[in-house]
Amino acid sequence: MRLFHAFLMSHINYIAAAHRWERKEQGKLDAIIRQCIKKVLGLPNNTNQEKLKALGMHNTFNEIAEAQQTAQAARLSSSKAGRRILDFLGCEPTLVADKNVQLPAKLREQITVSQIPRNVHPLYNVGRRVARAKSLLSSAAATPEHVAFVDAAQYPGTANFVVVVTDLLGKLLTAASLRGTTPARAEQAAIALAVSIPKRTRIFTDSRAAARAFMTGSVCDQAAHILTRSPNCAEIDGHITWFPAHTGEDVHPALPNANELAHARARELSHRDGQSASNLGEGNRQPDSLLTFNEICKHYQLSRRMFPLPHPQLSRAQSITLRMLQTGTYPSPLIYSKFIDSIKPHCPHCNERRCTLSHMLWQCTALRDGETLSTEDAWRMAITSSDREVQIRAVQRARSLAEGLALPVPTWVLPAADPPS
């Protein structure tokens, strides 16, 4: 896959995506991508397009072009010069819809932002998000007096927001209300409010857009006003870290989820009707926009992925065999009979005229019912499992059935042998 991205996709990502193509030409580019990904994965050329997409291993040309355009527009919209370029081209800024303010150079040096990790999609990378939340909470517990968590919530039926700053245990440190603003601006103002508090040097936010704004030094005017008018402006020393939202209140075995506590405080203040956080429900959290090339491409890939990746401990031959089972391209007598004269299309065990892959795996009456993989449901569960033992069992069972029908091993891979030691 590394060679696939380095030698082919780099040309499509950075050259082809910058050109305008006719629909027929786009179809040719998609065909090139499909042909190459089939070679990389060890799949035959006749693999069905929809089943290939279900592996979630590649993007279409239109998805790549969209990701490049969005990422470049977001990058340019984060600076004044970039916004002038977008305005000249007749494009709307992607990252911010309002005119941002560039923070003074000295103030930018006082505020640092941790790099935002990749592959942290709220639906498809839950495990990574939970692990990050647990690690950050453990790190924050080492210096609780320097930690602050921020969040923003919208007043119902208005364009006004409340922003809150809480400590590690959810105690409210400060809060403010903003009139006629947006979720992105409110999150930035919450960070600015936390940074201006003396000794609170570690700021955690669940808004990637707000963290990126401080990373570029281009923030909304409300956040800039809070920072520049702060009496502690010269003493500001803040480090901003992105904290994953929606990880649950019990993500850490010994500590409460401080990010969820901050969210609860913001909801309580935005309602102001005496309800506790437990009675307000989850509330409407504004999801972060997908603004980077990797985020957009991964979103499309993972949204259509129906089959898990082969376990890392599987050999390449075993991985290829599993993917052939997932896409329904594993060799069968019916397929091999089309180009090998010595192989007949019928089943030698039950004399079925067409011995397809499904017949070979579970439909043949000669298959023993006691076998672990002898039904369609059992095979469906096997090829959709991410467990190493289950995947190896499916690979070895398919190989055993193929050998029982005297089918030759595919010439482009070694046989799916025993699991590596």
C-alpha positions as CSV (number, residue, x, y, z in Angstrom):
1,M,0.0,0.0,0.0
2,R,2.9,2.4,0.6
3,L,4.2,1.9,-2.9
4,F,0.6,2.3,-4.2
5,H,0.3,5.7,-2.5
6,A,3.9,6.8,-3.2
7,F,4.0,6.0,-7.0
8,L,0.4,6.2,-8.2
9,M,-1.8,8.1,-5.8
10,S,0.7,10.9,-5.3
11,H,0.3,11.8,-9.0
12,I,-3.5,11.6,-8.8
13,N,-3.6,13.5,-5.5
14,Y,-1.4,16.4,-6.4
15,I,-1.5,16.6,-10.2
16,A,-4.6,15.0,-11.7
17,A,-6.8,16.4,-8.9
18,A,-5.8,20.0,-9.9
19,H,-7.1,19.6,-13.5
20,R,-10.6,19.7,-15.0
21,W,-11.5,16.4,-16.6
22,E,-14.4,15.3,-18.7
23,R,-16.7,12.6,-17.3
24,K,-15.2,10.0,-19.6
25,E,-11.7,11.0,-18.5
26,Q,-12.7,10.8,-14.8
27,G,-14.0,7.3,-15.5
28,K,-10.6,6.3,-16.9
29,L,-8.8,7.6,-13.9
30,D,-11.1,5.7,-11.6
31,A,-10.5,2.6,-13.7
32,I,-6.7,3.1,-13.2
33,I,-7.2,3.4,-9.5
34,R,-9.3,0.2,-9.3
35,Q,-6.9,-1.8,-11.4
36,C,-3.9,-0.8,-9.2
37,I,-5.7,-1.4,-5.9
38,K,-6.7,-4.9,-7.1
39,K,-3.1,-5.7,-7.9
40,V,-1.9,-4.4,-4.6
41,L,-4.6,-6.4,-2.7
42,G,-4.0,-9.5,-4.8
43,L,-7.5,-9.6,-6.2
44,P,-8.4,-10.7,-9.8
45,N,-9.3,-8.1,-12.4
46,N,-12.9,-9.2,-12.5
47,T,-13.6,-8.2,-8.9
48,N,-17.0,-6.5,-8.6
49,Q,-16.7,-2.7,-8.1
50,E,-19.2,-2.5,-5.3
51,K,-17.5,-5.4,-3.4
52,L,-14.1,-3.7,-3.9
53,K,-15.5,-0.5,-2.4
54,A,-16.8,-2.5,0.5
55,L,-13.2,-3.2,1.5
56,G,-12.8,0.5,2.2
57,M,-9.3,0.6,0.9
58,H,-9.4,3.3,-1.8
59,N,-11.1,6.5,-2.9
60,T,-12.7,7.5,-6.2
61,F,-11.2,10.4,-8.2
62,N,-14.1,12.7,-7.3
63,E,-13.5,12.1,-3.6
64,I,-9.8,12.8,-4.0
65,A,-10.5,16.0,-5.9
66,E,-13.0,17.2,-3.3
67,A,-10.6,16.5,-0.5
68,Q,-7.8,18.4,-2.1
69,Q,-10.0,21.4,-2.9
70,T,-11.5,21.5,0.6
71,A,-8.1,21.1,2.3
72,Q,-6.5,23.8,0.2
73,A,-9.4,26.2,0.7
74,A,-9.3,25.6,4.5
75,R,-5.6,26.2,4.6
76,L,-5.9,29.5,2.7
77,S,-8.9,30.7,4.7
78,S,-6.8,30.6,7.9
79,S,-4.8,33.7,6.9
80,K,-5.5,37.2,5.6
81,A,-3.4,36.7,2.5
82,G,-5.0,33.3,1.8
83,R,-8.5,34.8,2.1
84,R,-7.5,37.5,-0.5
85,I,-6.5,34.7,-2.9
86,L,-9.9,32.9,-2.3
87,D,-11.7,36.2,-2.8
88,F,-9.9,36.8,-6.0
89,L,-10.8,33.3,-7.2
90,G,-14.4,33.8,-6.2
91,C,-14.3,31.1,-3.5
92,E,-15.9,31.3,-0.1
93,P,-13.5,30.7,2.9
94,T,-14.0,27.2,4.2
95,L,-12.4,27.3,7.6
96,V,-14.1,30.5,8.8
97,A,-17.1,32.4,7.6
98,D,-16.1,35.6,9.3
99,K,-13.1,37.9,9.2
100,N,-10.6,36.7,11.7
101,V,-8.0,38.7,13.6
102,Q,-4.3,37.8,13.5
103,L,-2.9,37.6,17.0
104,P,0.2,39.7,17.8
105,A,3.4,37.8,17.2
106,K,4.4,38.0,20.9
107,L,1.0,36.6,22.0
108,R,1.3,33.8,19.4
109,E,4.6,32.8,20.9
110,Q,3.0,32.5,24.3
111,I,0.3,30.1,23.1
112,T,1.2,26.7,21.8
113,V,-1.0,24.0,20.3
114,S,-0.4,20.3,20.3
115,Q,-0.6,18.6,16.9
116,I,-4.1,17.2,16.2
117,P,-3.9,13.4,15.6
118,R,-5.1,11.8,12.5
119,N,-7.6,9.0,12.2
120,V,-9.9,10.0,15.1
121,H,-13.3,9.8,13.4
122,P,-16.1,9.7,16.0
123,L,-17.8,6.7,14.3
124,Y,-14.9,4.6,12.9
125,N,-12.1,5.3,15.3
126,V,-13.8,4.9,18.7
127,G,-11.0,2.9,20.2
128,R,-8.3,5.5,19.3
129,R,-10.5,8.3,20.7
130,V,-11.1,6.4,24.0
131,A,-7.4,5.6,24.4
132,R,-6.5,9.2,23.8
133,A,-9.1,10.5,26.3
134,K,-7.9,8.1,28.9
135,S,-4.2,9.1,28.4
136,L,-5.0,12.8,28.5
137,L,-7.0,12.5,31.7
138,S,-4.2,10.6,33.4
139,S,-1.7,13.3,32.2
140,A,-4.0,16.1,33.5
141,A,-4.4,14.4,36.9
142,A,-0.6,14.9,37.4
143,T,-1.0,18.7,37.5
144,P,-4.7,19.4,38.2
145,E,-4.0,23.0,39.4
146,H,-2.8,23.9,35.9
147,V,-5.6,22.2,33.9
148,A,-8.7,23.8,32.3
149,F,-11.4,22.2,30.2
150,V,-13.6,24.4,27.9
151,D,-16.9,24.1,26.1
152,A,-19.7,26.2,24.6
153,A,-23.4,25.7,24.4
154,Q,-26.1,27.6,22.5
155,Y,-29.0,29.3,24.2
156,P,-32.2,27.7,22.8
157,G,-33.8,29.6,20.0
158,T,-31.1,32.2,19.7
159,A,-27.7,32.9,18.1
160,N,-26.2,33.5,21.5
161,F,-23.8,31.2,23.3
162,V,-22.5,30.5,26.8
163,V,-18.8,29.5,27.2
164,V,-17.5,27.9,30.3
165,V,-14.1,27.0,31.8
166,T,-13.9,24.2,34.4
167,D,-11.2,22.3,36.3
168,L,-10.4,18.6,36.2
169,L,-13.3,17.8,38.6
170,G,-15.9,19.9,36.7
171,K,-15.8,22.9,39.1
172,L,-16.8,26.1,37.2
173,L,-13.8,28.5,37.0
174,T,-15.4,31.2,34.8
175,A,-18.1,31.7,32.2
176,A,-19.3,34.2,29.7
177,S,-22.1,34.9,27.3
178,L,-21.6,35.8,23.6
179,R,-24.3,37.5,21.4
180,G,-24.9,36.7,17.8
181,T,-22.0,34.4,17.2
182,T,-21.3,30.9,15.8
183,P,-20.3,27.6,17.4
184,A,-16.7,27.9,16.0
185,R,-16.3,31.5,17.4
186,A,-17.8,30.5,20.7
187,E,-15.3,27.6,21.1
188,Q,-12.4,30.0,20.3
189,A,-13.7,32.5,22.9
190,A,-13.8,29.7,25.5
191,I,-10.2,28.8,24.8
192,A,-9.2,32.5,25.1
193,L,-11.1,32.8,28.4
194,A,-9.2,29.8,29.8
195,V,-5.8,31.0,28.6
196,S,-6.3,34.3,30.3
197,I,-6.8,32.7,33.7
198,P,-3.5,32.8,35.7
199,K,-1.7,29.5,36.2
200,R,-4.1,27.6,33.9
201,T,-1.5,26.6,31.4
202,R,-3.0,23.4,30.0
203,I,-6.2,24.0,28.1
204,F,-8.3,21.1,26.7
205,T,-10.9,21.6,24.0
206,D,-13.0,19.1,22.0
207,S,-13.2,21.5,19.0
208,R,-10.5,20.8,16.3
209,A,-11.5,23.9,14.4
210,A,-10.9,26.1,17.4
211,A,-7.5,24.4,18.1
212,R,-6.5,24.9,14.4
213,A,-7.4,28.6,14.6
214,F,-5.0,29.1,17.5
215,M,-2.4,27.0,15.7
216,T,-2.5,29.4,12.8
217,G,-2.8,32.5,15.0
218,S,-5.9,33.6,13.2
219,V,-8.8,33.7,15.6
220,C,-12.2,35.4,15.8
221,D,-12.4,39.0,17.0
222,Q,-14.1,38.0,20.3
223,A,-11.3,35.6,21.2
224,A,-8.6,38.2,20.2
225,H,-10.4,40.8,22.3
226,I,-10.4,38.6,25.4
227,L,-6.7,37.9,25.1
228,T,-5.5,41.4,24.3
229,R,-7.6,43.1,26.9
230,S,-6.7,40.6,29.6
231,P,-4.8,42.1,32.6
232,N,-2.6,39.0,32.5
233,C,-1.8,39.4,28.7
234,A,1.9,39.7,29.3
235,E,2.0,36.6,31.5
236,I,-0.1,34.3,29.3
237,D,1.5,30.9,28.9
238,G,-1.1,28.4,27.5
239,H,-0.8,25.1,25.8
240,I,-3.9,23.9,23.9
241,T,-4.7,20.2,23.4
242,W,-7.5,18.6,21.5
243,F,-9.6,16.2,23.6
244,P,-12.0,13.8,21.9
245,A,-15.7,14.3,22.6
246,H,-18.4,11.6,23.0
247,T,-16.1,9.2,24.8
248,G,-18.4,8.6,27.8
249,E,-18.4,9.6,31.4
250,D,-16.6,6.5,32.6
251,V,-13.8,6.5,30.0
252,H,-11.2,6.5,32.8
253,P,-11.4,3.9,35.6
254,A,-10.3,6.4,38.4
255,L,-11.2,9.9,37.0
256,P,-14.3,11.5,35.8
257,N,-14.4,12.7,32.2
258,A,-13.6,16.3,32.7
259,N,-14.6,17.2,29.1
260,E,-18.1,15.8,29.6
261,L,-18.3,17.7,32.9
262,A,-17.5,20.9,31.1
263,H,-20.2,20.1,28.5
264,A,-22.7,19.5,31.3
265,R,-21.9,22.9,32.9
266,A,-22.4,24.7,29.6
267,R,-25.7,23.0,29.0
268,E,-26.9,23.9,32.5
269,L,-26.0,27.6,32.0
270,S,-27.6,27.7,28.6
271,H,-30.9,26.5,29.9
272,R,-31.0,28.3,33.3
273,D,-34.4,26.6,34.2
274,G,-33.2,24.7,37.2
275,Q,-32.6,21.4,35.4
276,S,-29.6,19.4,36.2
277,A,-27.2,18.2,33.5
278,S,-28.6,14.6,33.9
279,N,-32.1,15.8,32.9
280,L,-30.9,17.8,29.8
281,G,-29.8,14.8,27.7
282,E,-26.8,14.9,25.4
283,G,-27.7,18.3,23.8
284,N,-26.8,19.5,20.4
285,R,-23.0,19.3,19.9
286,Q,-21.8,20.9,16.7
287,P,-19.6,18.2,15.0
288,D,-16.2,19.3,13.7
289,S,-16.1,19.9,9.9
290,L,-13.9,17.6,7.9
291,L,-11.2,20.0,6.6
292,T,-8.0,18.0,6.0
293,F,-7.3,15.8,3.0
294,N,-6.8,12.7,5.3
295,E,-10.1,13.3,7.2
296,I,-12.2,13.6,4.1
297,C,-10.6,10.6,2.3
298,K,-10.8,8.4,5.4
299,H,-14.4,9.4,5.9
300,Y,-15.4,8.2,2.5
301,Q,-13.4,5.0,2.8
302,L,-14.6,4.0,6.3
303,S,-18.3,5.0,5.6
304,R,-18.5,2.2,3.0
305,R,-16.2,-0.4,4.6
306,M,-18.2,-3.5,5.3
307,F,-15.4,-5.9,5.9
308,P,-12.6,-5.7,8.5
309,L,-8.9,-5.5,7.6
310,P,-6.9,-8.8,7.7
311,H,-5.3,-9.2,11.1
312,P,-1.8,-7.8,11.2
313,Q,-0.4,-11.3,12.1
314,L,-1.8,-12.9,9.0
315,S,0.7,-13.6,6.2
316,R,0.3,-11.9,2.9
317,A,-1.1,-15.0,1.3
318,Q,-3.6,-15.4,4.1
319,S,-4.6,-11.8,3.8
320,I,-5.2,-12.1,0.0
321,T,-7.2,-15.3,0.6
322,L,-9.4,-13.5,3.2
323,R,-10.0,-10.6,0.8
324,M,-10.9,-13.0,-2.0
325,L,-13.5,-14.6,0.3
326,Q,-14.8,-11.2,1.3
327,T,-15.2,-10.1,-2.3
328,G,-16.5,-13.4,-3.6
329,T,-13.6,-14.0,-6.0
330,Y,-12.0,-17.0,-4.4
331,P,-11.5,-19.8,-7.0
332,S,-14.3,-22.2,-7.7
333,P,-14.8,-25.0,-10.3
334,L,-17.2,-22.9,-12.3
335,I,-14.7,-20.1,-12.7
336,Y,-11.7,-22.3,-13.3
337,S,-13.6,-24.3,-15.9
338,K,-13.8,-21.3,-18.2
339,F,-10.0,-21.2,-18.8
340,I,-8.7,-24.6,-17.6
341,D,-10.0,-27.5,-19.8
342,S,-9.2,-30.2,-17.2
343,I,-11.5,-28.7,-14.6
344,K,-15.2,-29.3,-15.0
345,P,-17.9,-26.8,-13.8
346,H,-20.0,-29.4,-11.9
347,C,-19.5,-30.5,-8.3
348,P,-17.9,-34.0,-8.1
349,H,-19.5,-34.6,-4.7
350,C,-23.2,-34.0,-5.5
351,N,-23.2,-33.6,-9.3
352,E,-24.5,-30.0,-9.1
353,R,-24.2,-28.6,-12.6
354,R,-22.7,-25.3,-11.5
355,C,-20.3,-25.5,-8.6
356,T,-20.1,-21.8,-7.6
357,L,-18.1,-20.4,-4.7
358,S,-21.2,-20.4,-2.5
359,H,-22.0,-24.0,-3.5
360,M,-18.4,-25.0,-2.7
361,L,-18.4,-23.3,0.7
362,W,-21.8,-24.1,2.2
363,Q,-24.5,-25.3,-0.3
364,C,-23.1,-28.7,-1.3
365,T,-25.1,-31.5,0.4
366,A,-21.9,-33.5,0.9
367,L,-20.6,-30.9,3.4
368,R,-20.8,-32.2,7.0
369,D,-23.2,-30.3,9.2
370,G,-20.8,-30.6,12.1
371,E,-18.2,-28.4,10.5
372,T,-17.6,-25.0,12.0
373,L,-18.0,-23.3,8.7
374,S,-20.8,-25.1,6.8
375,T,-23.6,-22.5,6.6
376,E,-24.0,-19.2,4.9
377,D,-24.4,-17.4,8.2
378,A,-21.3,-18.9,9.6
379,W,-19.2,-17.8,6.6
380,R,-20.7,-14.3,6.7
381,M,-19.7,-14.0,10.4
382,A,-16.2,-15.4,9.6
383,I,-15.4,-12.9,6.8
384,T,-16.8,-10.0,8.8
385,S,-14.8,-10.8,12.0
386,S,-11.6,-9.0,12.9
387,D,-10.5,-11.9,15.2
388,R,-7.2,-13.5,14.1
389,E,-8.3,-17.0,14.9
390,V,-11.6,-16.7,13.1
391,Q,-9.9,-15.2,10.0
392,I,-7.3,-18.0,9.9
393,R,-10.0,-20.6,10.3
394,A,-11.9,-19.2,7.3
395,V,-8.7,-19.1,5.2
396,Q,-7.7,-22.7,6.0
397,R,-11.3,-24.0,5.6
398,A,-11.5,-22.4,2.1
399,R,-8.1,-23.8,1.1
400,S,-9.1,-27.3,2.3
401,L,-12.3,-27.2,0.3
402,A,-10.5,-26.0,-2.8
403,E,-7.9,-28.8,-2.5
404,G,-10.7,-31.3,-2.1
405,L,-12.0,-30.2,-5.5
406,A,-8.4,-30.4,-7.0
407,L,-8.4,-26.7,-7.7
408,P,-4.9,-25.3,-8.4
409,V,-3.5,-22.7,-6.0
410,P,-3.7,-19.2,-7.5
411,T,-0.4,-18.5,-9.3
412,W,0.0,-15.0,-8.0
413,V,0.2,-16.0,-4.3
414,L,1.5,-18.8,-2.2
415,P,-1.1,-21.1,-0.6
416,A,-2.6,-19.9,2.6
417,A,-0.4,-22.0,4.9
418,D,-0.5,-22.3,8.6
419,P,-0.5,-19.1,10.7
420,P,3.0,-17.5,11.2
421,S,4.8,-18.4,14.4
